[in-house]
Amino acid sequence: MPHSPSSAPGGRVRLARGASPWLLPTVATAAISLARARRSGKAAAVAVPATALAAGMLWFFRDPEREIAQGRVISPADGVVQSIMPWKDGRTRVAIFMSPLNVHVNRAPLAGTVSSVEHIPGGFVPAFNKESENNERVVWHFDTELGDIEMVQIAGAVARRIVPYVPQGAKVEQGERIGLIRFGSRVDIYLPEGVETALEVGQATTAGVTRLDRD
């Protein structure tokens, strides 16, 4: 069964780092149009869609606190398992599709050291398309107790910017926030040889909460 997100005491939800370039202009437009709506018909006409868009942006860029689950490997992303594929080198790739309605902040699947963070330019086709393999992406490698763990953040048709939060050489805790994909897309995690996934295609995942491996 998929897990549900857990909030920190008080249920506090903050906004994701890296949201400002999209969020601030939208909220400012809504605020100005609302302030002028009583005196201007044009401002009133703008106020309704601008306020709706600002509310949508606040929802898109939410970043809730969560109680991190126990397990060797936990999900780095909110979304739905798109595919589970064995790799030639013995690893298993779990691809998680993130819709615009998901939380867009990604989390470290294991505790360890960020051994590399590589930005690779590419296209922007929809993340559910097979051609998304060639999309713009950020490839992470973590040095962990299970060895090298690879994670890939893939941009989609709408998400044209990936924002890493931590640099190469940084030590991260399991479930720590490590980056943002604006407006969703896809995150791939490669489980090392000998680690079986507990998930199924179509199953929902929650970053920091859903366990990926089985005992």
C-alpha positions in Angstrom: 0.0 0.0 0.0 1.3 3.5 -0.7 2.3 5.6 2.2 0.7 8.9 3.2 2.8 12.0 3.9 3.4 12.9 7.5 3.6 16.5 8.7 5.8 17.8 11.4 4.2 19.0 14.7 1.7 21.7 13.9 1.4 20.6 10.3 3.6 23.4 9.1 4.1 23.7 5.3 6.7 26.0 3.9 7.4 27.0 0.3 10.1 25.4 -1.8 13.5 27.1 -2.3 13.8 28.1 -5.9 10.2 29.0 -6.4 10.7 32.8 -6.2 11.2 33.5 -9.9 7.7 32.1 -10.7 5.9 32.8 -7.4 6.8 36.4 -6.7 5.6 38.0 -10.0 2.4 36.0 -9.9 1.6 36.9 -6.3 2.5 40.6 -6.9 0.2 40.7 -10.0 -2.6 39.3 -8.0 -2.1 41.7 -5.1 -1.9 44.7 -7.3 -5.0 43.8 -9.4 -7.0 43.1 -6.2 -6.0 46.4 -4.7 -7.1 48.2 -7.8 -10.2 46.1 -8.6 -12.7 48.5 -6.9 -11.6 51.5 -9.0 -10.9 49.8 -12.3 -12.9 47.3 -14.4 -9.7 46.2 -16.2 -8.0 45.5 -12.9 -11.1 43.6 -11.7 -11.0 41.4 -14.8 -7.4 40.6 -14.2 -7.8 40.0 -10.5 -9.8 36.7 -10.7 -7.4 34.8 -13.0 -4.3 36.3 -11.4 -5.5 35.3 -7.9 -6.4 31.8 -9.1 -2.9 31.5 -10.7 -1.2 32.8 -7.5 -3.1 30.2 -5.4 -2.1 27.5 -7.9 1.5 28.6 -7.6 1.4 28.5 -3.8 0.0 24.9 -4.0 2.6 23.8 -6.7 5.5 25.1 -4.6 4.4 23.7 -1.2 7.1 21.9 0.8 5.6 20.1 3.7 7.6 18.9 6.7 7.6 15.1 6.9 8.5 12.3 9.3 11.2 10.4 7.5 10.5 6.7 7.2 12.9 3.8 8.1 14.4 1.7 5.4 17.6 1.2 3.4 16.3 3.2 0.4 13.3 5.6 0.5 11.6 7.4 -2.3 13.3 10.6 -3.5 10.0 11.9 -5.1 6.3 12.2 -4.8 4.6 10.6 -7.8 3.6 7.3 -9.4 6.0 4.5 -10.4 6.2 4.7 -14.2 8.5 1.7 -14.8 10.8 -0.8 -13.0 13.6 -1.9 -15.3 16.5 -4.3 -14.7 19.8 -2.7 -15.9 22.6 -4.6 -17.7 25.0 -3.9 -14.8 22.7 -5.6 -12.3 21.0 -2.5 -10.9 17.3 -1.8 -11.1 15.9 1.5 -12.3 12.8 2.8 -10.7 11.3 5.7 -12.6 8.8 7.9 -10.7 6.6 10.3 -12.7 5.8 13.5 -11.0 2.6 15.4 -12.1 2.2 19.2 -11.6 0.0 18.3 -8.6 2.7 16.6 -6.7 5.2 18.2 -4.3 8.2 19.1 -6.5 10.9 19.0 -3.8 13.1 15.9 -4.0 14.8 14.2 -1.1 18.0 12.1 -0.5 17.1 8.3 -0.8 19.9 7.4 1.6 22.3 9.0 4.0 25.8 9.6 2.5 28.0 12.0 0.7 27.2 13.7 -2.6 30.0 12.4 -4.8 28.9 14.2 -7.9 26.1 16.5 -9.3 26.1 16.8 -13.1 23.8 19.0 -15.1 23.3 17.6 -18.6 21.5 19.9 -21.2 18.8 18.3 -23.3 15.2 18.6 -24.6 11.9 19.2 -22.9 9.5 16.5 -24.1 6.8 15.2 -21.7 8.4 13.1 -19.0 6.1 10.1 -19.7 7.4 10.0 -23.3 10.3 7.5 -24.0 12.2 10.4 -25.6 12.4 12.1 -22.2 15.6 10.0 -21.7 17.3 12.8 -23.6 15.7 15.6 -21.7 17.6 18.2 -19.6 18.6 16.4 -16.4 20.7 16.5 -13.3 22.6 13.3 -12.4 23.4 12.7 -8.8 25.7 10.1 -7.3 25.7 9.4 -3.5 28.5 7.5 -1.7 26.4 5.4 0.8 26.6 2.3 3.0 25.2 0.4 0.0 27.9 1.8 -2.3 27.3 4.3 -5.2 23.7 5.2 -5.6 22.6 7.1 -8.8 19.6 9.4 -9.0 18.5 11.4 -12.0 16.2 14.4 -12.0 14.6 14.8 -15.4 12.9 18.0 -16.7 9.7 17.7 -18.7 7.6 19.8 -21.1 6.7 22.3 -18.4 9.5 21.9 -15.9 12.4 23.6 -17.6 14.6 24.2 -14.6 16.1 21.9 -12.0 17.4 23.5 -8.9 19.9 21.5 -6.8 20.1 22.5 -3.1 23.3 20.8 -2.1 26.7 20.7 -3.8 29.2 18.0 -4.5 31.0 16.9 -1.4 28.1 17.7 0.9 27.0 15.1 3.5 23.2 14.5 3.5 20.9 12.7 5.8 18.3 10.2 4.5 15.2 12.2 3.5 17.0 15.6 3.4 15.8 18.0 0.8 18.3 18.0 -2.1 16.6 19.8 -5.0 13.6 21.0 -6.9 12.1 20.2 -10.3 9.8 23.1 -11.1 6.3 21.9 -12.0 7.0 18.2 -11.7 8.6 15.7 -14.2 10.4 12.5 -13.5 13.0 11.1 -11.0 14.9 7.9 -11.6 16.6 6.0 -8.8 19.0 3.1 -9.5 18.9 0.4 -6.8 22.2 -1.5 -6.5 22.5 -5.1 -7.4 21.0 -7.4 -4.8 18.5 -4.8 -3.6 14.9 -5.7 -4.7 12.2 -3.1 -5.0 9.1 -3.4 -2.9 7.1 -1.3 -5.3 4.9 -2.0 -8.3 4.2 0.0 -11.5 1.4 2.4 -10.9 2.0 2.6 -7.1 2.0 6.1 -5.6 5.1 7.2 -3.7 5.8 10.0 -1.2 9.3 11.5 -0.9 11.0 10.7 2.3 8.1 8.3 3.3 7.7 5.5 0.9 10.3 2.7 1.2 11.6 1.5 -2.1 13.5 -1.7 -1.1 12.2 -4.9 0.5 13.9 -6.9 3.3 
